[in-house]
Amino acid sequence: MNSETHITEQLAAYALNMLDADEASQVEAHLLTCAACQQELQAYQEVTGLLTLALPTVTPATDLKAQLIQEIGESKAAKQTAVSTPKPRPKFSWRNWFQKRPLWQPALVLVLILLLISNFQLRQRLDEAETPANFGTVILSGTELSARATGIIIISDDGEHGTLVVQNLPQLPESETYQLWLIKDGQRTNGGLFNVDEDGYRSLWVGAPEPLGSYQNFGVTIEPAAGSPGPTGDKVLGN
């Protein structure tokens, strides 16, 4: 998952209902298929839900009702008697908006800071998800008996265990099996038994008495169905 496919830049504005119709539609379409952004939006909405709690309590003046009624009456009278040229709608300005709403400033600043922090944390999680694990790999090639066969051993970051994946090996009869050998200082250790499906494919979890990364070589031979204490059959894969 690439962080560039997410809409983290727009989630904060969407949670505050600050996007236009087209931008909001794009965000909503993305949210339908992205669980990560859905979770982040939920966190934003929880923060914005606290906005009203951050506002101070204000007691209205005792004569406020009378003032409002007087102003409404004067406004109606002015509309009925005055003829004026329509003025262009003033351009929206965040500075003017904040100046007209001093009570909201502390709460909005807090919300925006929290949204930025949450956005940064989501980017960190996405970046970590995009960082590949430090796996080691060992490539196995086929011998003359199985020239098309290939294999790979993927060793875990700590080197303790891994997974063998093979392809294009011929299926064996029930009386035979493939056996993986882990080779260290000339000593061969059983790494597991397996057969392949009709497409010649198989994956096998590999465990070992010592860390898998400490073995120098690996090989696969054909052995009796129960396996062998040491290689006895033809070698089909090796590094």
LUMMIDO-26338 format. One record per residue (C-alpha): residue number from 1; x, y, z. Coordinates in nm, 2 decimals, padded with zeros to 4 digits. Layout:
% LUMMIDO-26338
<r seq="NUM" u="X" v="Y" w="Z"/>
...
% end
This chain:
% LUMMIDO-26338
<r seq="1" u="00.00" v="00.00" w="00.00"/>
<r seq="2" u="00.15" v="00.33" w="-00.10"/>
<r seq="3" u="00.08" v="00.63" w="00.12"/>
<r seq="4" u="00.03" v="00.83" w="-00.20"/>
<r seq="5" u="-00.30" v="00.64" w="-00.27"/>
<r seq="6" u="-00.45" v="00.77" w="00.05"/>
<r seq="7" u="-00.63" v="01.10" w="00.11"/>
<r seq="8" u="-00.48" v="01.20" w="00.44"/>
<r seq="9" u="-00.43" v="01.56" w="00.32"/>
<r seq="10" u="-00.81" v="01.60" w="00.28"/>
<r seq="11" u="-00.94" v="01.41" w="00.57"/>
<r seq="12" u="-00.90" v="01.70" w="00.82"/>
<r seq="13" u="-01.09" v="01.94" w="00.60"/>
<r seq="14" u="-01.36" v="01.68" w="00.53"/>
<r seq="15" u="-01.41" v="01.63" w="00.90"/>
<r seq="16" u="-01.46" v="02.00" w="00.94"/>
<r seq="17" u="-01.69" v="02.02" w="00.64"/>
<r seq="18" u="-01.46" v="02.26" w="00.46"/>
<r seq="19" u="-01.44" v="02.09" w="00.12"/>
<r seq="20" u="-01.65" v="02.18" w="-00.18"/>
<r seq="21" u="-01.90" v="01.94" w="-00.33"/>
<r seq="22" u="-01.66" v="01.79" w="-00.58"/>
<r seq="23" u="-01.38" v="01.74" w="-00.33"/>
<r seq="24" u="-01.62" v="01.59" w="-00.08"/>
<r seq="25" u="-01.75" v="01.34" w="-00.34"/>
<r seq="26" u="-01.39" v="01.23" w="-00.42"/>
<r seq="27" u="-01.32" v="01.18" w="-00.05"/>
<r seq="28" u="-01.64" v="00.98" w="00.00"/>
<r seq="29" u="-01.57" v="00.76" w="-00.30"/>
<r seq="30" u="-01.22" v="00.68" w="-00.16"/>
<r seq="31" u="-01.35" v="00.61" w="00.19"/>
<r seq="32" u="-01.58" v="00.34" w="00.05"/>
<r seq="33" u="-01.28" v="00.12" w="-00.03"/>
<r seq="34" u="-01.01" v="00.23" w="00.22"/>
<r seq="35" u="-01.03" v="00.10" w="00.57"/>
<r seq="36" u="-00.72" v="00.29" w="00.68"/>
<r seq="37" u="-00.87" v="00.63" w="00.58"/>
<r seq="38" u="-01.20" v="00.53" w="00.74"/>
<r seq="39" u="-01.03" v="00.48" w="01.07"/>
<r seq="40" u="-00.84" v="00.80" w="01.04"/>
<r seq="41" u="-01.16" v="00.99" w="00.96"/>
<r seq="42" u="-01.33" v="00.84" w="01.26"/>
<r seq="43" u="-01.05" v="00.98" w="01.48"/>
<r seq="44" u="-01.09" v="01.32" w="01.32"/>
<r seq="45" u="-01.46" v="01.32" w="01.38"/>
<r seq="46" u="-01.41" v="01.23" w="01.74"/>
<r seq="47" u="-01.18" v="01.52" w="01.78"/>
<r seq="48" u="-01.41" v="01.77" w="01.61"/>
<r seq="49" u="-01.70" v="01.64" w="01.82"/>
<r seq="50" u="-01.51" v="01.79" w="02.12"/>
<r seq="51" u="-01.51" v="02.13" w="01.96"/>
<r seq="52" u="-01.82" v="02.26" w="02.14"/>
<r seq="53" u="-01.69" v="02.14" w="02.47"/>
<r seq="54" u="-01.38" v="02.36" w="02.43"/>
<r seq="55" u="-01.59" v="02.68" w="02.39"/>
<r seq="56" u="-01.64" v="02.90" w="02.70"/>
<r seq="57" u="-01.99" v="02.95" w="02.84"/>
<r seq="58" u="-02.13" v="03.29" w="02.76"/>
<r seq="59" u="-02.43" v="03.44" w="02.94"/>
<r seq="60" u="-02.64" v="03.66" w="02.70"/>
<r seq="61" u="-02.71" v="04.02" w="02.80"/>
<r seq="62" u="-03.06" v="04.07" w="02.96"/>
<r seq="63" u="-03.16" v="04.32" w="02.69"/>
<r seq="64" u="-03.04" v="04.10" w="02.40"/>
<r seq="65" u="-03.39" v="04.00" w="02.29"/>
<r seq="66" u="-03.51" v="04.36" w="02.27"/>
<r seq="67" u="-03.20" v="04.46" w="02.07"/>
<r seq="68" u="-03.25" v="04.18" w="01.82"/>
<r seq="69" u="-03.62" v="04.26" w="01.77"/>
<r seq="70" u="-03.53" v="04.63" w="01.71"/>
<r seq="71" u="-03.25" v="04.54" w="01.46"/>
<r seq="72" u="-03.47" v="04.30" w="01.27"/>
<r seq="73" u="-03.74" v="04.57" w="01.24"/>
<r seq="74" u="-03.49" v="04.83" w="01.12"/>
<r seq="75" u="-03.35" v="04.58" w="00.87"/>
<r seq="76" u="-03.69" v="04.51" w="00.72"/>
<r seq="77" u="-03.77" v="04.87" w="00.69"/>
<r seq="78" u="-03.45" v="04.95" w="00.52"/>
<r seq="79" u="-03.51" v="04.67" w="00.26"/>
<r seq="80" u="-03.86" v="04.81" w="00.18"/>
<r seq="81" u="-03.75" v="05.17" w="00.14"/>
<r seq="82" u="-03.40" v="05.16" w="00.01"/>
<r seq="83" u="-03.30" v="05.09" w="-00.35"/>
<r seq="84" u="-02.94" v="05.00" w="-00.39"/>
<r seq="85" u="-02.71" v="04.84" w="-00.64"/>
<r seq="86" u="-02.62" v="04.48" w="-00.55"/>
<r seq="87" u="-02.27" v="04.46" w="-00.42"/>
<r seq="88" u="-02.04" v="04.17" w="-00.52"/>
<r seq="89" u="-02.01" v="03.90" w="-00.26"/>
<r seq="90" u="-01.69" v="03.96" w="-00.06"/>
<r seq="91" u="-01.41" v="03.71" w="-00.10"/>
<r seq="92" u="-01.39" v="03.47" w="00.18"/>
<r seq="93" u="-01.09" v="03.53" w="00.41"/>
<r seq="94" u="-00.99" v="03.31" w="00.70"/>
<r seq="95" u="-00.84" v="03.61" w="00.88"/>
<r seq="96" u="-01.17" v="03.79" w="00.87"/>
<r seq="97" u="-01.36" v="03.48" w="00.97"/>
<r seq="98" u="-01.14" v="03.43" w="01.27"/>
<r seq="99" u="-01.17" v="03.80" w="01.37"/>
<r seq="100" u="-01.55" v="03.78" w="01.36"/>
<r seq="101" u="-01.55" v="03.47" w="01.58"/>
<r seq="102" u="-01.30" v="03.52" w="01.87"/>
<r seq="103" u="-01.47" v="03.27" w="02.09"/>
<r seq="104" u="-01.39" v="02.99" w="01.84"/>
<r seq="105" u="-01.03" v="03.06" w="01.79"/>
<r seq="106" u="-00.88" v="02.86" w="02.08"/>
<r seq="107" u="-01.10" v="02.56" w="02.00"/>
<r seq="108" u="-01.02" v="02.56" w="01.63"/>
<r seq="109" u="-00.65" v="02.60" w="01.69"/>
<r seq="110" u="-00.66" v="02.30" w="01.92"/>
<r seq="111" u="-00.86" v="02.09" w="01.67"/>
<r seq="112" u="-00.63" v="02.17" w="01.38"/>
<r seq="113" u="-00.32" v="02.09" w="01.59"/>
<r seq="114" u="-00.47" v="01.75" w="01.69"/>
<r seq="115" u="-00.57" v="01.68" w="01.33"/>
<r seq="116" u="-00.22" v="01.75" w="01.21"/>
<r seq="117" u="-00.07" v="01.52" w="01.47"/>
<r seq="118" u="-00.31" v="01.25" w="01.38"/>
<r seq="119" u="-00.23" v="01.30" w="01.01"/>
<r seq="120" u="00.14" v="01.27" w="01.09"/>
<r seq="121" u="00.09" v="00.95" w="01.29"/>
<r seq="122" u="-00.11" v="00.79" w="01.00"/>
<r seq="123" u="00.17" v="00.87" w="00.76"/>
<r seq="124" u="00.42" v="00.70" w="00.99"/>
<r seq="125" u="00.21" v="00.39" w="01.01"/>
<r seq="126" u="00.17" v="00.39" w="00.63"/>
<r seq="127" u="00.55" v="00.44" w="00.58"/>
<r seq="128" u="00.62" v="00.15" w="00.82"/>
<r seq="129" u="00.38" v="-00.07" w="00.63"/>
<r seq="130" u="00.56" v="00.01" w="00.31"/>
<r seq="131" u="00.90" v="-00.07" w="00.45"/>
<r seq="132" u="00.99" v="-00.43" w="00.34"/>
<r seq="133" u="01.10" v="-00.68" w="00.60"/>
<r seq="134" u="01.47" v="-00.75" w="00.61"/>
<r seq="135" u="01.43" v="-01.10" w="00.47"/>
<r seq="136" u="01.72" v="-01.31" w="00.35"/>
<r seq="137" u="01.68" v="-01.53" w="00.04"/>
<r seq="138" u="01.86" v="-01.83" w="-00.10"/>
<r seq="139" u="01.81" v="-01.92" w="-00.47"/>
<r seq="140" u="01.80" v="-02.29" w="-00.57"/>
<r seq="141" u="01.86" v="-02.41" w="-00.92"/>
<r seq="142" u="01.76" v="-02.73" w="-01.09"/>
<r seq="143" u="02.01" v="-03.00" w="-01.18"/>
<r seq="144" u="02.03" v="-03.20" w="-01.50"/>
<r seq="145" u="01.74" v="-03.42" w="-01.38"/>
<r seq="146" u="01.51" v="-03.12" w="-01.33"/>
<r seq="147" u="01.66" v="-02.84" w="-01.54"/>
<r seq="148" u="01.33" v="-02.63" w="-01.54"/>
<r seq="149" u="01.29" v="-02.65" w="-01.16"/>
<r seq="150" u="01.37" v="-02.36" w="-00.94"/>
<r seq="151" u="01.33" v="-02.28" w="-00.57"/>
<r seq="152" u="01.38" v="-02.01" w="-00.32"/>
<r seq="153" u="01.43" v="-02.01" w="00.06"/>
<r seq="154" u="01.30" v="-01.70" w="00.23"/>
<r seq="155" u="01.47" v="-01.66" w="00.57"/>
<r seq="156" u="01.31" v="-01.45" w="00.85"/>
<r seq="157" u="01.47" v="-01.13" w="00.97"/>
<r seq="158" u="01.60" v="-01.30" w="01.28"/>
<r seq="159" u="01.74" v="-01.59" w="01.08"/>
<r seq="160" u="01.56" v="-01.85" w="01.29"/>
<r seq="161" u="01.32" v="-02.00" w="01.04"/>
<r seq="162" u="01.20" v="-01.96" w="00.68"/>
<r seq="163" u="00.99" v="-02.09" w="00.39"/>
<r seq="164" u="01.09" v="-02.30" w="00.09"/>
<r seq="165" u="00.90" v="-02.24" w="-00.23"/>
<r seq="166" u="00.97" v="-02.47" w="-00.54"/>
<r seq="167" u="00.82" v="-02.49" w="-00.88"/>
<r seq="168" u="00.84" v="-02.71" w="-01.20"/>
<r seq="169" u="00.94" v="-03.02" w="-01.01"/>
<r seq="170" u="00.78" v="-03.35" w="-01.13"/>
<r seq="171" u="00.53" v="-03.51" w="-00.90"/>
<r seq="172" u="00.67" v="-03.82" w="-00.72"/>
<r seq="173" u="00.49" v="-04.15" w="-00.66"/>
<r seq="174" u="00.37" v="-04.22" w="-00.31"/>
<r seq="175" u="00.67" v="-04.43" w="-00.24"/>
<r seq="176" u="00.90" v="-04.13" w="-00.28"/>
<r seq="177" u="00.94" v="-03.78" w="-00.14"/>
<r seq="178" u="01.15" v="-03.47" w="-00.18"/>
<r seq="179" u="01.38" v="-03.40" w="00.12"/>
<r seq="180" u="01.54" v="-03.06" w="00.19"/>
<r seq="181" u="01.89" v="-03.06" w="00.33"/>
<r seq="182" u="02.05" v="-02.79" w="00.54"/>
<r seq="183" u="02.43" v="-02.80" w="00.50"/>
<r seq="184" u="02.68" v="-02.66" w="00.75"/>
<r seq="185" u="03.05" v="-02.75" w="00.77"/>
<r seq="186" u="02.99" v="-03.06" w="00.56"/>
<r seq="187" u="02.71" v="-03.18" w="00.79"/>
<r seq="188" u="02.36" v="-03.23" w="00.64"/>
<r seq="189" u="02.05" v="-03.18" w="00.85"/>
<r seq="190" u="01.70" v="-03.27" w="00.75"/>
<r seq="191" u="01.50" v="-02.96" w="00.67"/>
<r seq="192" u="01.17" v="-03.12" w="00.58"/>
<r seq="193" u="00.98" v="-03.36" w="00.35"/>
<r seq="194" u="00.74" v="-03.26" w="00.07"/>
<r seq="195" u="00.59" v="-03.35" w="-00.26"/>
<r seq="196" u="00.45" v="-03.11" w="-00.53"/>
<r seq="197" u="00.11" v="-03.07" w="-00.68"/>
<r seq="198" u="00.03" v="-03.14" w="-01.04"/>
<r seq="199" u="00.17" v="-02.80" w="-01.14"/>
<r seq="200" u="00.50" v="-02.89" w="-00.98"/>
<r seq="201" u="00.46" v="-02.63" w="-00.70"/>
<r seq="202" u="00.49" v="-02.65" w="-00.32"/>
<r seq="203" u="00.57" v="-02.43" w="-00.03"/>
<r seq="204" u="00.72" v="-02.57" w="00.30"/>
<r seq="205" u="00.78" v="-02.41" w="00.63"/>
<r seq="206" u="01.15" v="-02.48" w="00.73"/>
<r seq="207" u="01.26" v="-02.52" w="01.09"/>
<r seq="208" u="01.61" v="-02.61" w="01.20"/>
<r seq="209" u="01.80" v="-02.70" w="01.52"/>
<r seq="210" u="02.02" v="-02.39" w="01.46"/>
<r seq="211" u="01.94" v="-02.05" w="01.31"/>
<r seq="212" u="01.86" v="-02.11" w="00.94"/>
<r seq="213" u="02.08" v="-01.82" w="00.84"/>
<r seq="214" u="02.38" v="-02.00" w="00.98"/>
<r seq="215" u="02.37" v="-02.28" w="00.71"/>
<r seq="216" u="02.60" v="-02.23" w="00.41"/>
<r seq="217" u="02.43" v="-02.45" w="00.15"/>
<r seq="218" u="02.09" v="-02.61" w="00.08"/>
<r seq="219" u="01.99" v="-02.90" w="-00.14"/>
<r seq="220" u="01.69" v="-03.11" w="-00.23"/>
<r seq="221" u="01.71" v="-03.49" w="-00.31"/>
<r seq="222" u="01.46" v="-03.76" w="-00.39"/>
<r seq="223" u="01.43" v="-04.00" w="-00.10"/>
<r seq="224" u="01.20" v="-04.28" w="00.02"/>
<r seq="225" u="00.85" v="-04.17" w="00.14"/>
<r seq="226" u="00.96" v="-04.17" w="00.51"/>
<r seq="227" u="01.27" v="-03.97" w="00.44"/>
<r seq="228" u="01.64" v="-04.06" w="00.51"/>
<r seq="229" u="01.89" v="-03.97" w="00.78"/>
<r seq="230" u="02.12" v="-03.86" w="00.50"/>
<r seq="231" u="02.10" v="-03.80" w="00.12"/>
<r seq="232" u="02.07" v="-04.12" w="-00.07"/>
<r seq="233" u="01.88" v="-04.02" w="-00.39"/>
<r seq="234" u="01.92" v="-03.80" w="-00.69"/>
<r seq="235" u="01.97" v="-03.43" w="-00.62"/>
<r seq="236" u="01.72" v="-03.21" w="-00.80"/>
<r seq="237" u="01.78" v="-02.86" w="-00.65"/>
<r seq="238" u="02.07" v="-02.68" w="-00.49"/>
<r seq="239" u="02.25" v="-02.35" w="-00.45"/>
% end
